[in-house]
Structure formats: structure tokens, C-alpha cells
Amino acid sequence: MADSDHDLQQPEDEYQKAEVYDVNVPLNTGGNKINDFRFISGASAGSDGVFAVKLNQDGVDKVLVVKGGGTIGKEALSYLFAGWMAKRLRDDEYLDEGAKNGVQHIPPFRVPSLRMIGKGEEFSWIIEQFHAVDKESKQGLEDARITKLAARTYIIVLDFIKGASLDFTLELPKPMLKQIFPLVSKKHPEQNDQKHENPVLHQIGEIILLDMLINNWDRFPLEGVWDCREGNPKNLMITTTPEPTEAATPTSEPTFQPQATVIDQMISPIRDAVPGKEKYLNSVKKATRTIWKYEYEASHKKAADPASTEKRERILKRKMSERHISKESEVPETVASLRGFIEGCTQNQLTDDSIDIVCDGFIHACTGVFKTGDEFSTKILGEALDKNKKRVE
């Protein structure tokens, strides 16, 4: 990880302390001036990298993100789709469905605001400001990157997300970490660190569905769906903004409301003429059936046999270490790979009930996004949903 990446995720960093700029307002408005920028991500295929930008607006420092590259169109579309999905999960129908299943008032995952900027006055102003800052404080070291950015037809500006990527949560203060991944037990609720189910784990389940729908493999290593086993924890941010509470005192620990935020995803379409399309859709259907079946059986086993939780824990650990899961195993590879990924990134052992919350989030997102008669859901997930809804009912 580059030094700039590390610094930006420290709570005391100046970028974390600054206000977030409203990206819907043109940057070249009034007396705005860019005071600093940091190159925070290496350029991947089709990308020119990501710049964190500090801008002075009416005497107040504010931050945002600027990004360019050949894949900007696909990325922008993915943010729009993610925003639509998150909005749909706020619908009363979805919230009512969640309440029936014991999930109360858990907000959907967060999607940064985005605006695309084409060649014109604002585009030119941004490039000129970048060059001025580079010349004044960076000794021209970023000139090549700025020139590459200037050659693009479009760039995008996004919200600066205050928080930490999934693999950086370990270095956050313990009060934050405890609230991001609290102890969660349905068997012994009196031992829970929080009285309600953890929102981050639930939102991770929702994001898994998002990634399936846009074929975004660069976040979770979902066995059976994508070949990528490593995953990319940097594309999942955990926001950790303190929340004031009535019971807070000068000596009490601050309360945080963690929320999972998606960044850097991209739509990867598979055209009808491509042979791999049917294979991918079948993989998505299979993974969906697997998660529904796993959660359904887990709920019934825990109700009938409290010892089943301990047994499933042992099997999950063994399968994650072996990296080999037979078709007959009661712990599917999709669930085991996901759990291993989260635990490996956070160095935080998930309870069996915690991974169940992830599955709950996925299931509730399915029921919230796909309505009866929705042609899109019928083509992609309808077969899996219909089969498992009958099983649950």
C-alpha cells in the first residue's frame, strides 16, 4: 500500500477531517481553488488512477475524488445502477419485508455521488489547477499523470468517502472496529455487542447481489461465480463517522454508525453472442440457490439442534483451510470462500451467526430488488428465487 493510501485512511488525516465537497456543484464555481491533490491508486487496465483532491470553497477546505480512464463509461453506469438498487432497497415494500423477518431499520449500502465531466471550461479548469499545484508543491512529479488525464474525453468526480477499506479496518481504533464487526449471536442475544443486527454484514450481502448483477468480479472472491480467488478489499469502504448520542459524556467512548460503501466497481457485460453468457447466468443461479438453501437449513438446524452451530463452525474452518469443498459438503464453497475472505482481510473471526447475517442481506436484497413479473429478474435470478421461495414457504 502506498503511503498516500495509508495516510488517507487514518482518522486524523487532514482529508478525513475536511468536509466533503458536493460534486453536483461545478468545481470552477466562484472563487474555488484546488490547494492539494494526492494520487491514491495505481492505474489498472483502462484507468489513469484516482486522485483525492482538496479544494478551498469560500475559505473552507473540502475534499472530493477525480478519476479518468478508458473504462469511465462502464464505471459511471455501474454507479448509476448501484444507486438505483440502493434506492429500491429503501422502498417501503422492502423495509416491510425485512421487518417480517426480524431485520429492523437497516439502511442499504452506500453509493457515492458521481458526475461525469466532458471537455469544456470545467474540465480545462481542473487540469490547469492540477498543473499549478504540481508545479508549486510537487516539483512537477505528477506532470505525466496529469497530462494523461487531460488527454481523456471524460473524467468523473465522486464523493470522497471517509472511512477505511475492508483490509484497513484492523488499524482503526478499537471502538470503531468493535462496532463494525461486533459479536453477534442469535443463540445468546444477551451477549451481543449491539442490540440490533450488524448493518455492515447485512449490507455486504446486498453488495454481493449487486456484483452478481453487473458481473463485477473485482471485490469478493465468490467461488463458483468468478475465477478470481483473491478479491479486492480496497473496493469496499467502511464509513466510520461518529454519531452524537443523548447519553454521550465527555469521558464516554464515541458511538459510530458503520456503513458499507461501494467504490470502483464496473459493469462487465456479456453479449448474447458470447458463449460464456449462459455459463455465467447458470453460475449466478447456482450460487443464489446455494445461499438461500444454506440460510434456510441453518435457521432450521439451529432451532432444532443448538449444537449444530458449533458443528458448522468446525466444518467451515476446515474447508477454508483446505480450499477444497466436495459437492456433498453441507458447507458450500460460496459461503466458505466469502467468510475466509472477510476474516483474512479484517483479522477478525466471524461467528457463525455473523455469516448468516451476510446471507440474510443477500436474500432480503433479492426480495427487495426483484418484484413479481420483473422480466430482468426472471431471466437472471427468477429460476433460483422461485425454487427457494417455495422451499422457505
N, C-alpha and C positions, 0 to 999 in steps of 0.2 A: 504494500500500500504506500502510495506517495505521501510525503509529509503533508502536502496540502489537503489530501483526503482525510488524514488523521486529524489535523487541526480543525477542519470544518465540522467534525462530529463531536468535538469537545464542547460541553455546555457553556464553558466560559469564553469560547472563541467569539471574536467581535462579529462574525457573520451570524452566529446563533443568537447574539444579543440584539442585533438590529431588527427593525420592523421589516415585514415582508411587503415588497412593492406590489401594487395592483397592476398585473400585467395587461389588463384591458385598457389601461391608460397609455397612450404613446409615450415612449421614453424621451423623445425630443420635445417635451412639453415645457413651456415656461422657462425657468432658469435651471432645469435639471442638469446635473453634471456627473459623469462617471468618475469616481475617485479611485477605484481599485477593481481588479478582477483577478481571479485565480483559475488556472487551468486545472480542473479537478478530476478529469478522467481521460485515460488514454484513448486514442482513436481506434475504434474497432472497424470491422469491414463496413464501408459505406458511411462512416461517421467521421466528423472532424474533431470529435471530442466535446466536452462540456465545460462551459465557463461559468463560475459563480461570479456575480457582478455586484459591487456595492455602489449605489447611486445616491447622490445627495439631492433630496427634494425639499425645497423650502427650508433648508438648514437641518433636515433630519436624514440620517443615514438609513437607507432601505436596501434590501437585497432581492435579487432575482436570479434566474438562470437563463443563459443564452446557449443555443445549440444549433449546429449546422451539419450538413452531410447529405449524401445521396439517398438516404433512406428516410428523410424527413417526412415525406408524404405518408408512408406507411406508419411511421411513429405517431404523427398527428392524428391519423384515422383511429389508431389504437386507443389514444387518449379520449377521443370523442366517444368511441364505443364503450370504454370503461366508465366514462361519465354517465352515459345513458344507463348502463347496467346498475351503477351505484344509485342513481336516481330512482330506478324502478324498484330497487330493494328498499326504498323509503316509502313506497306506496302503502296505504292503509291495509290493503289486502295481504301484503307480505308480512307486515307487522302483526296483523291479527293471526295469521297462520303460525308465526313464531310464538306468539303468546299461548296458543293452544298447546304447543309442545314445550312450554316452560322456558322459552327464551324471551326475556323481557327487556325491551328498550335497548337493544344492542345496535349501535349505528353501523351502517355498512362501511366498507373500506373507503379510504380517501383517495381522490384523484386530483392531482394538481391542475390548476387552471392553465390554459395554454392559448397562445395566439401566434399565428403564422404571419411573418413579415416578408413581403416581396421587395424587389428592387424599387427604390424610391427615396424620399427625403429621410424617413426614419432609419431605413437600412443604412444609408450613407453616413448618417449622424452617428450611429452605433460604431461603425468601423473607424470613423475619424476619432471618436472618443477613445476607442481601444488603442489606436496608434499613439495618441497623445499620452495616455497613461504608461504605455510600454516605453516610450522614449524618455519620459520623466523619471520613472521609478524602477523600471526593469531592464534598463540598459539595452533595449532593443531585442531582448532574448526571445520575445514572443512574436516577433515580426512575421516569421514564416507561417505560424499558425493563424495569425490574423489575416494575412494575405490569402490563405487558403479559404478561410471563412468568407472573405469578401468576394471570392470567385463564385460562390453559390448563388443560385437564383432565389432561394428562400432560406430563411433562418426561422427558428421558433424561440419564443420567450416563454418561460414557465415559472410557476411559483417556486421559491426556494423553500425546501422542506426542512423544518427544524426538527432534529432528532438524530437517529443513528441507523445505519443499515443493519440488517439482521445479524451479520457476523461481527458487528462492533458493539452489540448490546452488552457484552461481557465487561466492557470498560466503563460502562455507565455507573453512576452512584448506586449503591445497593438499594436504597428506597425505590429508585426507578425500576431497577431490574426485578425487584420483588413484585411490583405491580404489573409489569409486562408479562411475566411468567409466574403467577402465584401458584401456590399449592391448591389444586382443585380436586376434590373428592366427592363424588355423589354418594358414596357409601358412608362417609363420615363428614357430612357438611359442617358440623361444628368445628372441624379442624381447618376449614378453608381460610385462606388469607383474605379473601374477599367474599362478600355475601352474594355476589352475582357471578355468573359465568364470565370467564375472561374474554373481553372483546377481541383482542388481537388474535387469539387462536381461532375464534369463530370467523373473523374476517379473513384469515389465511385460507379457510375452507372456501369462502366465497371467491377469493382470488384464484384458487385452483380451477374453478369453473370458468372464470374469465380467460385464463391462459389456454384452457382446452378449446374454447370457442374461437379464439383468434390464432390458434396454433403457435403460441409463444413458448418456446422451449427454454428460453434463457432466464429462468427464475427457479423453478422447482424441478428436481430430478425425478420425475414421476415414472417409475418403472412400468413398462407395458404400454406407455403412450409415446415417450420420446427416448431416443437412444442416449441422450446426454445424461451421464450419471453424476456429474459434479454439481450442477445447478449454479446459480449466480445470486448469492445472498445480498449483493450490493443493489439489486433491483427491487428490493423490498425494504422500505424505510419504516421505522417505528418512531412516530412522533411522541415526544415526551414533554409536552407543555404543561407546566404546573397549573393546578386548578385551585382557586381560593375556596375555602370552606368556612362555614359559620363556626365550626368547632376549632378552627386553627388558633394556635397560640404562638407567641414568639419563640418558644422552645420546642414546639411540635415539628415533626417531620412534614415536609410539603407533600400534598396529595397530587398525583399525576393521573391523567386520563390517557393512557396509551391508545394509539390507533395505527393500524397497518395502512401504509400508503404505497401505491404502485408507482414505479418510475421506469423509464427506459424499456418498456415493452414495445413490441412491433407485431403488426399483423403479417402473417406468413400464409398467403392464400395458396390453395391447391386447386388448380383448374380442373374442370370436368374431364379434360382430355388426358390429364396426368394419371397414370396407373396407380400412384400412391394414394389417391384420394379415398378410394373405398377402404384401403387398408387402414388409413388414419381414422376414418369415421368408425370403423369396427373396433379399433383400439380404444376410442373415446367411449363408445357404448359399453365395452367390456369393463373399463375402469369405473364407469358410473355404476354399473350393476354391482361391481365388487365393493365399492364404498357403501352403497345402500345396504347390501347384504351383510357386510361386516358390522355396520352400526345396528341394524335390526337384530342380528343374532347376539351382539354384545349386550344390548339392553335387556333382552330376554334371559340371557345366561346370568347376568348379574342379579336379576330379580329372583331367579330360581336357585342360583348357587353362588353365594358370596365369594366362595373360594376361586371362582372362575377368573376373577380379576388378577389374582396373583399368578395363576397359570398362564394367562395371556401375556403378562409382563415377561415371564421367563422365556416364552416362545419368541416374542418379539426381539428380545435382546440376542438370543441365539441366532435367529435368522438374519438380523442386521450384521452380526459379526461374520457369518458365513457368506453373506452376499449371494446365497443360493436358496431359492424357495421353491419347493415342489408344488405341482398343481393341486396336490391333495392337502397341502398345509391349510390349517384353519386361520393362519395369519397371512393375508395376501401380500404379494410383493409391493403393490401400490402403496399400501399403508406402512409397511415396514421401511421402505426407502424414504418416504416422506418424514417419518419420525426420526430416522437416523440422520437425515439432513438437518432438521431443526436442532436436534441435540448437538450435532457436531459443530454447527455454527455458533450456538449460544453457550456451549459447555454447561447446559442446564438440563438435567434429566427430567423428562416429561413423565407425569403419572399416566397410567392407563386411561383414566378419565379425561385427561387433558387432550390426548389424541382423539378421543371420542368427540370432543367439542369441535375439533377441526372437521371431522366427518359431519357433525351436525350442521356446521356452517355451509358445507358443500351442499348438503341435502336441502336446507332451507333456501339456499340461493337458487337451486334448481326449481323448486316450487314457486319461488318469487319471480324468477325471470321468465319461465316458460308457462304461458297460460294455455288453457284448453283451446284447441283449434289453431294454435300458432303453427304455421307451416314450417317455420325455421326450426322450432323445437322438434317437430315430427321427423324432419329429415336428419337431425343430428343426434338428439338425445331421446326422442319420443319413445322409441322401442324400449330403451333401458328404463325410462321413467315409468312407463305403463306396467312393465313386468314387476318392478319393485314396489310401486304403489299398491298393487294387488296383494303383494306379499305382506306389506306393512298393515294394510287394512284387514 
